Amino acid sequence: MSDDEKPESRAAVTEPRLERLAAARWPLAAAVAALLLFWFKGAIGPWGTVLAIVFVLFAAAFAPGRRQFESLARPNEGEDVVSQEALALLSGLPEPVLILDRRGTVLAFNAEAREWLGGIRNGDPISFVLRTPEVLDAVRAAATGASATVLYSERTPVERWREAHVATARANPDAALHIVVRLRDLTEQRRSERMRADFVANASHELRTPLASLLGFIETLQGPAKNDTVAREKFLGIMRTQANRMARLIDDLLSLSRIELKAHVRPDALVDLAALAGGVADALAPLAAERGVEIVVSAPEPLFVRGDRDELIRVAENLVENGIKYGQSGKKVDVTVKSGGGREGALFVVRDYGPGVAPEHLPRLTERFYRVDVADSRDKGGTGLGLALVKHILQRHGGRLLIDSAAGDGATFTVALPAASVNEQPAAEGYKKAG
């Protein structure tokens, strides 16, 4: 026996024989009783019985111990131990990382991997917690020294896109081969890419439609209707409508881009929502009169917030204009400015009495280019970006948009914003008087 043999292994080899016999006394007693029963029944002779009992005792005393069998089954167990330095580095990594042996057995992992993979345990095969065939193939290939990056998706409980980078590592040239698996969640990245692609496709489609109409009317005016005064006036009116639609769409796209660029900068100017509501109602009064809709404003006292005045006017205009256009059948739009409770202490509420919105459409109303009725929206001059603009502006202001509606019962859009603090109110009063 070598001097550097582990004490635990030495104890397993030099275990006292009598202690081992004492530990196995009940199985031995059962074996001896069975042999004596066979002798009494004449199944074996007396000498055979004696020899069998001696053999059982000898086997119990001199057979290899359990720990010796384990060491035979795992001859390189000592080589697969992960050092304390490696464990410390592993715990400091921000992404899920696992260390495996060449057979794919988990040797170590960090807290992020435990959170991601749930019931992961040291000593288990990686296939117990990570069942993607492509990843398991990469782990098997890594045992030969090959590295790979695998993209895969999981569809339960929700669709998620993930990446596994599988590589090999050795502490030194003579150390055992370890396999390192690093995991990344690409769901948000893929979702952003998909949203970007959808946005470009939708914007192109929205611009192509009025552009095709304009080109068609231009060709008609240059051809068959060249000298038709009545047709020319009619077509020019339609062309003007389509050109205005393109201008609104481009304006909304540019506004959305500007807001996204400034999303990380919180505006800090004082804005009176009560005065803003009155100004927007006056500006949209001609459109309301044209549609036969009355705008009723309730803003009994000034209510100040920190924000960008132009952007908040855009929010109010979009919501009130939508109420006029899509709630026209209700003949009235209520605009209310009031104090709220909690952190969002300033509320700007727009209520229409039109056909309302079915519940299944509510979660998607603020998506870009989403419309409940595409044809109706285009007929009313909508671009599909109005509520998306409202959402992004409010996010920049630390606020949110609440939508309450039911089919046939109108719709209520509530803008909730942080109110200016009490210490700012004297400055707000001075601002009001100065304005």
C-alpha positions, 0 to 999 in steps of 0.5 A: 500500500502506497504512502499517499493512499487516502486514509478512508481507503486504508480504513476500508482495507484494514477493517477488522474481520470480527467486526465485519462478521458481527455486522453480518450476524443476522444474514449469517445466522439465517444461512447457517439455519438453512444449511442445518435444515437441509441436513436434517431433511437429508438433502446434504450430508454432515460433512457437506453442511460443515463445509458450506458453513465454513465457506459462508463464514470465510466469504463474509470475512474476506470478501471486498468491502462496499467502499472497495467496490465503489472505488473499483466502479469509479477509479478516477473519482479523485480526478473529477473533483472541482477545485474550490477556486473553480467553484468560487469563480463559478458562483460569480458568473451572471449566467447559468454554468455547469461543469460536467465530467466526460461522461456528462455527469454534473460535478458543479453548478452555480446558483443561476443554473439551479434557478434555471434547471430546477432539480439539478444535483451533483452526481446526476447525468445532465440529461436528467434536467436538460433533455434537448437532443442537440445539447446532449449531442454537443456534450457527447461530442465535447468528450472528444474535445469538440466545442459547439454552440447550440440554439434551441427553443422550449415551448412549455410552459411558454415559448423561450429561445435559449443558447447552450455553449459547450466547451472543454477545459483542463486545470492543467495538461495532466488533469481530467477533462471537464466539460463546461456548459454555459446557458443564455436566455435569448427570448427577449432578443428574439422577441425584439428582432421579431418585433423589429421585422414586424414593424418594418413590414407593417410600416412598409405596407402602410406606406405602400397602400396610399402610395399605390393609390396616388400613383394610380390616380396620377396615371388616370389623370395623365391618361383617360381623365386628362381633360375631365374636369369633374374627375380631376377634382374628385381624384385630386381630393382623394389624392390629398387624403392619401397624401395626408395619411402618409404624412401622419404615418411618417410623423408618427413614426418619427415621433416614436423614434424620437421618444425611444431615443429619449426613453432613458431621460425623465422630463422634469418640467412642471405641466398643469394637466387641467390647463392642458386638458382645456387646451386640447379640448379647444383644439379638437372642438372643430373635429368634434363639431364636425362629427356631432360630438360634445367634449365635456371637460371636468378639471376643477383645480390645477394638477401639476406633474413633472413632464414634457408638455409637448409629449403630454399634449400628444397623449391627450390629443391622441386619446381625445381624438380617438374618443371622437372618432371611434365613440362618435355614436355616443355623441359625447366624450368626457375628459376628467382631470383628478387626483389619484391615490398612491404614487400615481397621484395624477389622473387624466381620464377620457371616456367615450360612449361609443361601441366599446372594445371587446375584451380579447382586443384590450391587451394588444391595443397599444401594439404598433399597427394593431387595429380592432377593425383595420378598414374602419381605422383607415377610413377614420384616418388612423395610422395604428400608432397612436396608442403605441405613442401614448404607451411609450410617452407614459413609460418615459414619464414613469406613468401608465395607461389603463384601459377599461372597456366592454363591447357596447358600453364605450371605453375609458382610457386613464393616464396615471402619472406621478403628481408633483411633490408637495414641496413643488406646489408653491413653484407650481402656483407661481408657474400658473400665475406666470403662465 
